[in-house]
Amino acid sequence: MSDFKKTVQQTFSSASANYVTSQLHAKGEDLRLLVAELEHNKYERLLDIATGAGHVSLAAAPHVNEVTAMDLTKEMLGTAEAFITKNGFENVSYVEGDAEKLDFPNSSYDVAVCRIAAHHFERPDQFLEGAHRVIQTGGSLYILDNTAPENDDWDEFYNTVEKKRDPSHFRAWKKSEWVQMVERAGFTVERVQRFTKTFLFTDWCDRLDVPNETRKELTDLLLASSDDHKQKFNIITKRDELHSFAGESILLHAVKN
């Protein structure tokens, strides 16, 4: 296992419970639209890649016959299992595993989902190659994740902010980069939908127990940014304190050729 993957495990092993109650993870227009897709398409077997606290698996469980919730971090997987079981669903199985080395038989799922996780992957190409292998021909892949703007300067700024807050953040990719990578892996992109995402600064830091020194560095970085950045990322202060900023996310739906 790479040092970076160990960092991912360390980060989420201590913060897993915080993600159950995180409103950015538990709710959202992206999750609502995903559920609508699952209801409409009547999938049989769903693989939830990097399940985190299990919100996708919980939302999917009423609409598919079988769900496999997979995560790299044992503690996070345990949190997801407790959360989903408490809500009364028994059609979910739990597997500790690496998103870049999917250890499942060929064509064993008709749909795979990865939500708010792929920005932690060192090798998204390996994740996509594995997803293509385990999904049946004609099956679907849904990627829901934070993305960087197409403008290179805004891209660098956003990823710098994310990395300073979270050492397990690898890269938020541009929308165009995701389309290229997904199609290069053998999928056809059916649609990409963009969402605005508001990060409440205190909540965003509390979720990972960010140290006060780092919070100050983040505050200084955001507040000292250019007017262009302040406008693009909608950086808001209240009572002279940093309140929130905005990013973006996507729902990308692709089909295996």
N, C-alpha and C positions, 0 to 999 in steps of 0.2 A: 504493500500500500504506500502511495506517495505521501510525502510530508504534508502536502496541501490537503489531501483527503483526511489525514489525521487532524488537521486544523478544523475541518468541517465537523468531524465527529466531536472534537472537544467543545466547539462552539455550541452545538445543539444538544449535547448530552446534558449540559447544565441549564439550558433554557427551554427544554421541551414543553414544560407545563405552560409557559407564557404564550405559546402558539395556539393552544386550545381556545383561549379567550380572545386572541387577536382578531379584531373586527375586519382588518384587511384580509385575513385568511379565512375567517368563518363566513364572511358574506362577500358581496360584490356583484356587479353586473356580469362580470366574466363567468362566475360560478353559476349564476342564474341561467345564462345562455347555454352553458355546458349541459346543465340538467335538462334544458329544453331539447337539446340535440339528442341526449341519451333517451329521453322519452319518445322522441319521434323515430329514431332509427332502430329501436328494439335490439340492441346489442345483447349478446349472450355472455361473453367472458371479457372482463375489463381488467387491465393491468394499470395500477396506479403507481407510477414511477416516482420515487422520492416523495412518498406520501406526506412526510412531515407529521403534523398532528392529526392527520386523517380526514380532513374536511372533504376532499374529493371522494374518498371511499364511502364516507357516511352519506354524502349527497347522491352517490351513484347506486348504493345498495338497494334502494326500492325499485330501481329501474332496469337492473341486469340480473341474470341468474347467479353469476359468480364474480366476486371481486378479489383480486390479489393486491394487497397493500405492501409495497416494498420500500425499504429505506436503508441507508447506509449506517445510520446511528441506532444502536440497540435501544437506548433510552427513549429516543423519539418514537420508535416503533411500539414500544411498550405503552407509551402515552397514547398513541393512536388506538391501540387495541382496547385499552381501558375506556377511552372516550366513545368508541363505536359500540362496544359491548354494552355500555351503560345506556346507550340509546336503543338497544334491543335488536340489533342486527347480527345474525349468525351466518350470513352467506359471504363473510369476508375472511380470507386467510392472510397470514402475516409472514413475510419473508425478509430476512436481513440480506441486503444485497447492494451491489454497486451499479448505479445507472449506466456506467460506461462498460459494464461487463455483464449484461443481462443473462442470467443462467436459467433460461427457460427453453423448452423445445421449440423448434421451428413451427411457425404458423399456429401457435397455441392460443392466441387471443384474437378476437375480432375488433378490439379497440384498445388503445393505450392512451393514457393521459399523463401529462407532466405539468404541474401547476406551481408557480412561484418557487421554482427550484433550479431550473437550468442555468441560472446565472452563477451557480456554485460549481458547474461542471468544467473541468480543465479541458476535456476533449468532447465537445458536443458532437463532433463527427462520429466518434465511437458510440455515443448514446444513440444517435440517429441510425447508424448501421445496425445496431442491436435491435432497436425498435422495429426496423424494417424486416428483420429476420423473424421476430417472434409474432408479428402481426400477419394474419391471413391475407392472401391476395384479395383486394377489394375492401379490406378493412381500413379503419381510420386511426389516425394519430392526431391528438389535440395537444398543442403546446400553449400554455397560458403563463406568461412571464413578464416581468419588468423589462422594458426595452430602452435603449439609448436613442436620442434623436439622430437623424441622418446627418446633421451638421457636425463636423468633426470636433469643433471647439466645444459645443454643448455636450457631445458624447464624452469627451475627456473630462469635463467638469463633473458630469453626473457620476461617472464611474469612480472618479477620485473621491467624491463625497461618500459613495456607498462603501468603498474599500476602507476608508478611514474609520467608518462606523463598525464594519464587519470584516475581519480578516479572512473569513471564509468566502467572501464575495470574490468571484473570479472575473466575470465580465457580464454586464448587461449588453446584449448584442443589438445592433440596429435591426429594424424590420426587414430591410433589404438583405441583410446578412442571413437572417433566419430563412427567408424564402430561398436563397441560393443554397444554403446548407441542406435544407429539407429536400429540395429537388435533386441535389447532387446525390443524396442517399437513396434515391429511387422512388420517392413519393411525388405525387402531383398535388400542388397546393390548390385547394378549393376556394378558400377565402382567408382573409386576414382582417380582423376587426380591432380597432384601436380604442383604448379607454384612457381617460385622464385619471390619475391616481394621486390622492392627497395624503401626504405623510405628516401627521401631527408629531412635532419634533420630540416632545417628552415621551410620548407613547412609543415612538420609533426607537428611541434610545433605551427606554425601560425594558423593551422586549428582549434585548440582549445584555441587559445590565451593564451598559456602556459606562466606563469610569468617568468621573467628573472632569478630569483633565482632558479626556478625548471629547467630551461634550462641549467643553469650552473651545477646543480647536475647531470642531465642526461649526459651532456658532460663529466664530470669527471668520471661518472660510466662507460661510454662506452670506453673512452680513457685509463682508468686505468685497464681495463679488461685484462685477460690473453691473451697470444698469441693464444691460442686455441680458445678463444671466438672471438678474432679479425679475425681469419681466417674463422671460421664457419659463422659468421654474416657479413663478408666482410665489416668491419668497415673502412671507407675511410676518410682521412683528405685531405684538399686542403689549401695551404698557412697556414699551422699550425692550421686550424680550422676544426672542425668536419663537414663533408660534407654529408655522407650518411651511412646507414647500410642496411643489407638485412635480410628479414624474408621469410616466405613461406605461401602459402595459398592453399586451395584445392577446387575442385568442386566434390562434392559427389552426385551421383544420386542413389536414392533408390525407390523401388516400393512397394506399399501396398499389402500385401498378401490377 
